């Protein structure tokens, strides 16, 4: 299989969304942690297209609009109809005083603050604002962004926003946009599978972008969420397949896990995975990317990369031949769950 293989998202409808197995995520191009010069950002987007990626995902949060604007300039070059484009709803960008700017981990951002709004009007405004920043007339997918407890502090606070999505009409807005043909599909993009499962019990969703919660290190989503998606024919896009770093770098000094220094138990587990990789001469990056795609509901994986060498490397690792014995050894040593599907 190659990077351009088509996997259909929302296949139960008359207008399914075709996704390449590997997608491009726009958070780094919002100046995540460091400023990326405009020429470098543009080169990264063009390189992603050149290696075969045809799914591009961004969000208003990423650089308070910087990422969306950069995507728009690249899309104008390689053609809107040649890609699948998604962005997110739930955060509105509002002009503000300098001391009110809410950049999160992004630097060099414009003078904006974030207002969380999962209501009908909030979704509609977010959609319109994103189209303007992207310079496009059509966005293929909208994802409800960060509605979980990790962003909002507690499960109770998350539930307030979940109720706003349904009682306040946000879900109705997404349904209207999809059913009216303005978008092809909608879902949610979050870091917790539990809130995805909560949403799926409350309403209709076509997909979820799940970041970091189904990887070589984490498979708790197999308990109930991924089987539910399989029964409902809901597609999954996997973000952060390297758990923010360690499943790409290995258990080196300074390795990161979920955007923080990796704790000792995680370092030890990764060392054990690396030992199996070494025994089979399988790169850790190849194992990390291909493992998540082994699950039948996973349609795409979005791996962080901003340079042409990184992008080409990820594409090559996706095609690296991995023997079945590698996966069986990981399973027999208790490094992946017995019920985890493998490629």
C-alpha positions in Angstrom: 0.0 0.0 0.0 1.2 3.5 -0.7 0.6 6.9 0.9 -2.1 7.8 -1.7 -4.3 4.8 -1.0 -7.8 6.0 -0.6 -9.7 5.1 2.6 -13.3 6.3 2.7 -14.6 8.3 5.6 -18.3 8.5 6.1 -18.7 5.7 3.6 -22.3 5.1 4.7 -23.4 8.2 2.9 -23.8 9.1 -0.8 -20.8 11.5 -0.6 -17.9 9.7 1.2 -14.7 11.6 1.9 -11.5 10.0 0.4 -8.5 10.2 2.7 -4.9 9.3 2.1 -3.4 7.1 4.8 -1.1 9.9 5.9 -2.3 13.5 6.5 -0.7 16.8 7.3 -1.5 18.5 10.6 -1.4 22.3 10.9 -0.5 22.9 14.5 3.2 23.4 14.0 2.6 26.0 11.2 0.8 28.1 13.8 4.2 28.8 15.4 3.8 26.1 18.0 6.6 26.7 20.5 8.7 28.5 17.9 8.3 30.9 15.0 8.4 29.2 11.7 9.4 31.7 8.9 6.8 32.0 6.2 8.9 30.5 3.4 9.6 27.4 5.6 5.9 27.0 6.4 5.0 27.2 2.7 7.7 24.8 1.8 6.4 22.3 4.4 2.9 22.4 2.9 4.1 22.0 -0.6 6.4 19.1 0.4 3.5 17.4 2.1 1.6 17.6 -1.2 4.6 16.5 -3.2 5.0 13.2 -1.2 1.4 12.3 -1.7 -0.6 13.7 1.2 -4.0 14.8 0.2 -5.6 15.4 3.6 -4.8 18.7 5.4 -6.1 19.6 8.8 -5.8 22.9 10.7 -7.7 25.0 13.3 -8.4 28.6 14.3 -6.5 27.9 17.6 -3.2 27.2 15.7 -1.5 30.5 15.9 -4.8 32.3 16.3 -5.4 32.1 12.6 -1.8 31.9 11.4 -2.0 28.2 10.4 -5.3 28.7 8.5 -3.9 31.6 6.5 -0.8 29.7 5.6 -2.9 26.7 4.5 -4.9 29.0 2.3 -1.9 30.3 0.5 -0.7 26.8 -0.3 -4.1 25.5 -1.3 -4.3 28.3 -3.8 -1.2 26.8 -5.5 -1.9 23.1 -5.5 -5.7 23.5 -6.1 -8.6 23.3 -3.7 -10.2 20.3 -5.5 -7.1 18.2 -5.2 -7.2 17.8 -1.4 -9.5 17.1 1.5 -9.5 20.0 4.0 -10.7 20.1 7.6 -10.7 22.7 10.3 -12.3 23.0 13.7 -15.1 24.8 15.5 -15.5 25.7 19.2 -13.0 28.5 19.5 -13.8 31.9 18.1 -11.0 34.5 17.6 -11.9 38.0 18.9 -9.9 41.2 18.6 -8.6 42.3 22.0 -6.2 44.4 24.0 -2.5 43.2 24.0 -2.8 41.9 27.6 -5.8 39.8 26.7 -4.1 37.7 24.0 -4.5 34.0 24.6 -1.8 32.3 22.6 -1.6 28.9 24.5 1.7 27.4 23.3 1.9 29.5 20.1 4.3 32.4 19.6 4.3 35.4 17.4 0.5 35.4 17.2 -1.9 38.2 16.2 -3.7 40.3 18.7 -6.6 38.0 19.3 -8.2 36.1 22.3 -10.0 32.8 22.2 -13.7 32.6 23.2 -15.1 29.1 23.5 -18.4 28.8 21.8 -20.1 25.5 20.8 -23.5 26.9 20.1 -25.4 27.1 16.8 -24.3 30.7 16.2 -20.7 29.9 17.3 -20.4 27.0 14.9 -21.8 29.0 12.0 -19.6 32.0 12.7 -16.5 29.8 13.1 -17.2 28.1 9.8 -17.6 31.5 8.0 -14.4 32.9 9.7 -12.3 29.9 8.8 -13.4 30.0 5.2 -12.3 33.7 5.1 -8.9 33.0 6.6 -8.4 30.0 4.4 -9.6 31.9 1.3 -11.8 29.0 0.2 -15.5 28.7 -0.6 -15.7 25.2 0.8 -14.3 23.2 3.8 -14.8 19.4 3.6 -14.9 18.6 7.3 -15.5 20.4 10.6 -14.3 19.0 13.9 -15.6 20.1 17.3 -12.3 21.1 18.9 -11.1 20.3 22.5 -14.5 19.8 24.2 -13.0 17.4 26.8 -11.9 17.8 30.4 -8.2 18.2 29.5 -8.9 21.6 27.9 -11.7 22.7 30.2 -10.3 21.5 33.5 -12.9 19.1 34.8 -15.4 16.5 33.5 -18.1 18.8 34.9 -16.8 21.8 32.9 -16.5 19.6 29.8 -20.1 18.5 30.2 -21.3 22.1 30.3 -19.8 22.5 26.8 -21.1 19.2 25.6 -24.6 20.3 26.6 -24.0 23.6 24.8 -23.2 21.7 21.7 -26.5 19.9 21.8 -28.9 22.1 23.8 -27.4 25.3 22.3 -27.7 24.0 18.7 -24.0 23.4 17.7 -24.7 19.9 16.7 -27.8 21.0 14.7 -25.6 23.6 12.9 -23.1 21.0 11.9 -25.9 18.7 10.7 -27.4 21.5 8.7 -24.1 22.3 7.1 -23.5 18.7 6.1 -27.1 18.0 5.0 -27.1 21.2 3.0 -23.9 20.2 1.2 -21.7 22.9 2.6 -19.5 20.3 4.2 -19.1 16.6 3.6 -18.7 15.4 7.2 -18.3 16.5 10.8 -16.9 15.1 14.0 -14.8 16.1 16.9 -11.0 16.5 17.4 -9.9 15.9 21.0 -7.3 14.3 23.2 -9.6 12.0 25.2 -11.6 9.0 23.8 -14.0 9.2 26.7 -15.6 12.4 25.6 -15.8 11.1 22.0 -17.8 8.1 23.3 -20.0 10.5 25.2 -20.7 12.5 22.1 -21.4 9.4 20.0 -24.0 8.3 22.5 -25.7 11.7 22.3 -25.8 12.2 18.5 -24.7 11.5 15.0 -21.0 12.0 14.1 -19.2 10.9 11.0 -15.7 10.8 12.5 -13.4 11.7 15.3 -9.8 12.9 15.3 -8.3 11.2 18.4 -4.9 12.6 19.4 -2.5 10.4 21.3 -5.0 8.0 22.8 -4.6 5.1 20.4 -0.9 4.4 19.9 1.8 1.7 20.6 1.7 3.0 24.1 -2.0 3.5 24.7 -4.8 1.2 23.7 -7.5 1.8 26.4 -9.8 3.1 23.6 -10.2 -0.6 22.7 -12.3 -1.1 25.8 -15.5 0.4 24.4 -15.0 3.4 22.1 -13.4 1.8 19.1 -15.8 -1.1 19.1 -18.7 1.4 19.2 -17.2 3.3 16.2 -16.9 0.0 14.4 -20.6 -0.8 15.1 -21.7 2.7 14.0 -19.4 2.9 11.0 -17.6 6.0 12.4 -14.1 6.7 11.0 -11.2 7.6 13.2 -8.3 9.9 12.3 -5.3 9.4 14.6 -3.4 12.4 15.7 -0.1 12.4 17.7 0.8 8.8 16.8 4.2 9.4 18.5 2.6 10.5 21.8 4.2 14.0 21.2 7.7 12.5 20.5 8.9 9.4 22.3 7.5 7.0 19.8 9.6 8.7 17.1 12.8 9.5 19.1 12.8 6.5 21.3 13.7 6.5 25.0 16.4 9.1 24.7 17.3 11.8 27.3 14.7 14.5 27.1 12.1 12.4 25.3 8.6 13.8 25.6 5.4 12.0 26.3 2.1 13.9 26.0 4.1 17.2 25.7 6.0 16.7 29.0 9.1 14.8 30.0 8.5 11.1 29.7 8.1 9.4 33.1 10.3 6.4 34.0 7.6 3.7 33.4 7.0 5.1 29.9 10.7 5.3 29.1 11.1 1.6 30.2 8.2 0.5 28.1 9.5 2.2 25.0 12.9 0.6 25.6 11.3 -2.7 25.5 9.4 -1.9 22.3 12.7 -0.7 20.8 14.3 -4.0 21.7 11.7 -5.8 19.7 12.2 -3.3 16.9 15.9 -4.0 16.9 15.4 -7.7 16.9 13.3 -7.5 13.7 15.2 -4.5 12.2 12.0 -2.4 12.2 12.2 1.3 12.7 10.2 2.6 15.7 8.6 5.3 13.5 7.4 2.7 11.0 5.9 0.6 13.8 4.2 3.6 15.4 2.6 4.7 12.1 1.6 1.4 10.8 0.2 0.0 14.1 -2.6 2.6 14.4 -3.6 2.0 10.8 -4.1 -1.7 11.6 -7.4 -1.0 13.3 -10.3 -1.2 10.8 -12.0 2.1 11.9 -8.8 4.1 11.5 -8.9 5.9 8.1 -5.9 8.2 8.4 -3.0 9.2 10.7 -1.8 12.8 11.1 1.9 12.9 12.1 3.7 16.0 13.1 6.3 17.1 10.7 7.4 20.5 9.3 10.4 19.8 7.2 10.7 18.1 3.8 13.1 15.4 5.2 10.7 14.6 8.0 7.7 14.4 5.6 9.5 12.2 3.2 10.8 10.0 6.1 7.3 9.5 7.4 6.0 8.6 4.0 8.8 6.1 3.6 8.2 4.6 7.1 4.5 4.1 6.2 5.6 1.7 3.4 8.4 -0.1 5.4 7.8 -3.9 5.3 7.0 -5.2 8.8 6.8 -9.0 9.3 3.8 -10.5 11.2 6.3 -11.9 13.7 7.1 -8.4 14.9 3.5 -7.8 15.9 3.2 -11.2 17.5 6.3 -10.6 19.6 5.0 -7.3 20.8 1.8 -9.1 21.8 3.5 -12.0 23.5 5.6 -9.7 25.6 2.6 -7.7 26.7 3.7 -4.6 24.8 0.4 -4.3 22.9 -3.0 -5.6 23.9 -4.0 -9.1 22.9 -7.1 -7.6 21.2 -5.3 -4.9 19.3 -5.7 -5.4 15.5 -2.4 -5.2 13.6 -1.6 -4.6 10.0 
